[in-house]
Amino acid sequence: MKVTHLDGEKIYYSFLSGANEVISQKKVLNEINVFPVPDGDTGNNLASTMTTIIEEAKFEGSARETFKSIADAALIGARGNSGIIFAQYINGISMGLKEDDRISISTFAESVKQAVPHAYAAISNPVEGTMITVIKDWADSIYSLKENAADFYDLISGSLDAAINSLKDTPNKLKVLKDAAVVDSGAKGFVHFIEGFARFLHTGKIEELNKDSFGGISFEDHPENVHNEFNFRYCTEGLVQNEGINLDSIKKELKDLGDSLIVAGNESKARIHIHTDNPDEIFMILRNYGIIKQQKVDDMKSQYDSIYNRKYKIALVTDSIADLPRDIMDEHQIHMIPLNLMMEDTAYLDKLTITSENFYDLMDQVEEYPTSSQPNYKVVESIFASLTEHYDSVIAITVAKALSGTHQTVSNAAELFIKAGKKIDVIDSKQNSGAQGLLVMKAAELIEKGYDHDEIVDEINRLAQKTKIFVSVNTLKYMVRSGRVNKVTGIAAKIMNLKPVISLDENGMGTILDKAFSTGANTKKIVKRIKEIKKKETDIRYAIVHAGAEERAAEYESTFKEVIGKDPEYIMSISPIVAMSAGIGCVAIAVMAD
């Protein structure tokens, strides 16, 4: 039976068929991903985009409303360069549709062609030889076939030849593809989508969505001569929601903060993609345009290292509460799971989309004090999926489970892979901040020395009991605002000028260890504690962390270098989430009896 018009039902199921086809090709798309950076996640990003379409789009009855539902879902779920370009193109088609109940071949052809400039306009610097080129060539083919196509299947299947030829030609348009001897990954994903779309029009049967009966393409070569040049480190994405968003204004403000900029959207949503070294700057700008509904930051360097430049067979993971300098994490290829910091109805990614510096500026400005929440389960699952594919085993060291649900979230995600035969251990550090950082650093050193997985887990569990952190809190104002100290206690502390020493007990629970009534007396109490530890232990290593208190941190360095007899392992600013509770001006020393 010929399909001369597309109604809502046929559009809906054709899209689902196309989406399923892309998802089924995820692994191959990851493997050939070399542009714009070889971070091996184009398949993941396109699959995530398609999954959201499957889950969120609705059959609305009329063709136009169904297409609009799909376009909205694509924009909400868009991930990565290719996912966002695809979503923008689908939104362009949706906006160009005039017919309501059913869409004719002529209307469809006009819409897919007119949507091409819409997709190009979203990209700050369009590069030919990528998905956008294949989209353009496919749309031109559709437009040229519209007069002679017998029905929609004839139209779509006929246009596949043009799309496949365009895909095969991508290495001739983009040198990085020719050097790697692969076609463009995102473009290949688009061709697979059209392939699946055509399959449903041909069969009309949902049960055949994932079958391989329809003639397709392979191009399953692994890339060669993969480049390792990164202009910027983080693939950063956000979804902003508001009425009357000015997409051009967003693009103008962000264009000098990175590359691979795409600003896609419609009258109420903006999906942003950019490669940058400072994701926090991006989101400090975006918060002025509306409510930030989604945030995602991928460390492309870390992704590249996992695939092409692994130093070790064991992957080491920690969460963002562990305060450990970026250069040490890079040296040992340590992976980070960000917690969420909730502020102004937005979930910021700790240490990524919000840093200590811009958080301190906002702490006293916001009406409702920020809160924290554990990592997103899907984010953790995705990290484990990538690591278990490239490493023999994984060790994850989390913030004390007594302080956060992070340990349970990470454990739950790990269990999925453990049941599948992967070797993962999740360790409760019973610590936070610099103390957790020291444990992670020690685990990294043991991996480097060639210790086996189980030996490292046993040693870190042992050292967790011999690690402490002593926090000098400058004011209890922030602990009161965060709810960790009641207001009555806070008022009394202010009157008495109380300067408590905060620590964690053997189970990782926070406790007031000592009380002092001046900064000097507070420091003396911590010095006394350190001296007591030094009497019992022959080798101590330590770190100093602070919240916007560089001068006090420098004083600590001088004081404890004399007490302990060596330099600290590092000095750094603490996680915004830790600062949220401890407050601006706090300083801490973390010690580990090694």
Phi, psi and omega in degrees: 000130182284142177253096183269343176222150175259118172266180183301320182295315182292323176297314183301308184285332175294320177295318179298322178296315177298318180298316179298322180296318178297314181301321181293341181259012186307311185299313180297318180298322175298316187294328183261009183286109177233348182231140002284339173224149183275064183262004170062034182229012179299320178298316178300315183293316178293321178296321178296317177300313181292324178297320178294322176300314180299318186279327190255330182291150183230145174282109188263003181099289180281154181295316184294315181291324177295317179296321179295321178298319178294318181297318177297316180296320179298318181292319179295320185266359186301134179224139175074169177310306187292320180298321182284322175298316178301313182298319180294322179294316179296322177295324178296318177297315182301316182290338181271352181284131180253323182287151188256289186293316181222150182248128179276166177300318181297313179297317180299314181297317178298317184292316183293329178285316181291338181282345182298310177300328177298318179290317179299321184295335181284340185265126182296321181220080183301136180244123179285150184096014180237192180306321185298325178293315180294322175301312181299314182294322178294316181296321177298320179295315177304314183295322181286336183269350191299328184283331187251356181289132181291323178200187184293324178296318177300318180296308185290314181295324177296324180286344180299323179302316179295318180296317180294318178296321177296319178298314180299334183273352183303323178296335179282343180262340185225112187301323182298329176287318179296318179298323182272354179059045178222162170273169179290132185295313180296320178296320178296322177299318179296318179297320177297324178298313179297322178300312179293322178302313181293325181301316181294320179299331181280318186262324184068017184238122181295325184295348181258014184301322184257014179283162179251021185289333182279132181301132183223206184232159181240291182047050186265025177292142174278147183293147175245159174048051183289129181284155180235032180265123179237115175291325179220159191268320192250128170277112191244132182222148177209157174237119181249137182237131178186165176271133177072039179293135178266098183296322180295323179295318177299313181300319180295319181290330186264345193299332182265006183258006179170199176226186184053037182283128172228129175237102183250161176158191178221203186291346184230353182225144174231125175254122185246137175226132177203145171265126187208164174264350185226077180302328181298323179296322180301313186280337172293331175282314184295331181297342179278352183258352180152196179276126178278110186271332180218149175219142175211133176226120176251132177277098186293328177296315179297319178297317179298314181300320180299325184272314191245347190221039181293133176271330189227167177271343180255127175271138178245129184231142170218176178258173188288351177289333178292117179270106181215129185303147181302322183293326177289319178297320179293316181303320183259007179053051179272133182263145184240135173257116182280136169280170180256134174249114185271120181208131178055045179063021181232139177263101177276152180268115183307128178073357181244293180269354169216132180244169182304318186299309181283337177292319179300324179294332185265340189306317183267001181265324187286142181289316180257124186295140182299157173231169179241158175214158183294166181297156174293130183302318182295326178296314180296316180300318180295320178297314179296322180300317180292315184292319181290341177283332187247345181242159177288324180205169183225135172242124178245130179244116187251164170301154181311129182293342176289341182261337190206155174279004182302315181302318181291319178299314180295320179296317180297318179294320180296325183300325179301320182277328176298318178297335179272006176097006179275150181262110179224134171239133177248117185257129172279110183291340187058020182224180171211178173049229183296329179293316175297320179300318179297321179294319178296318179299318178296317179300320179297319179295321179294321176299315180299325181282353176093014176297149179278168187307307185294324177298319181293317179300315180297318183292319180292322175298322179292314183290336178301329179282347184246021181239137182221157172229137179237116186252124174267108183269125184283325179208147178272005183305316184284328176293325176293313182296327180276353177088004181279341176227137182286161187297323181298314179297320180296318179295316179298319181296322179293318179298317182274358184058042183292132177236084186284158170256118182259141176214185176242141179279187185295343179260358180092009178276142179290143180209147172277113187274317181218158177236136177221164184240017173201160180296320180297317180293324177299313180298320180298323180293321178291320177302316179300318179298317181294320179297324178295321177294320183295330178295328185267336187241141183274332183228117180236134170241150186213162177223151178243129179230156185205166176242090179063032183232062183299321182293316179294323177297321178294322177296320177298318180302314180296315183295310188277341171296323178287319182291315186270332176092015177201168180286155174292156176295324178192162173231131181203166175281145185278166176303141176305324181293320176293319179297329180302324181268313184287328175095156178298137178097352180285155176218149184216154171240129176253134182232145177224125175280106188266000000 
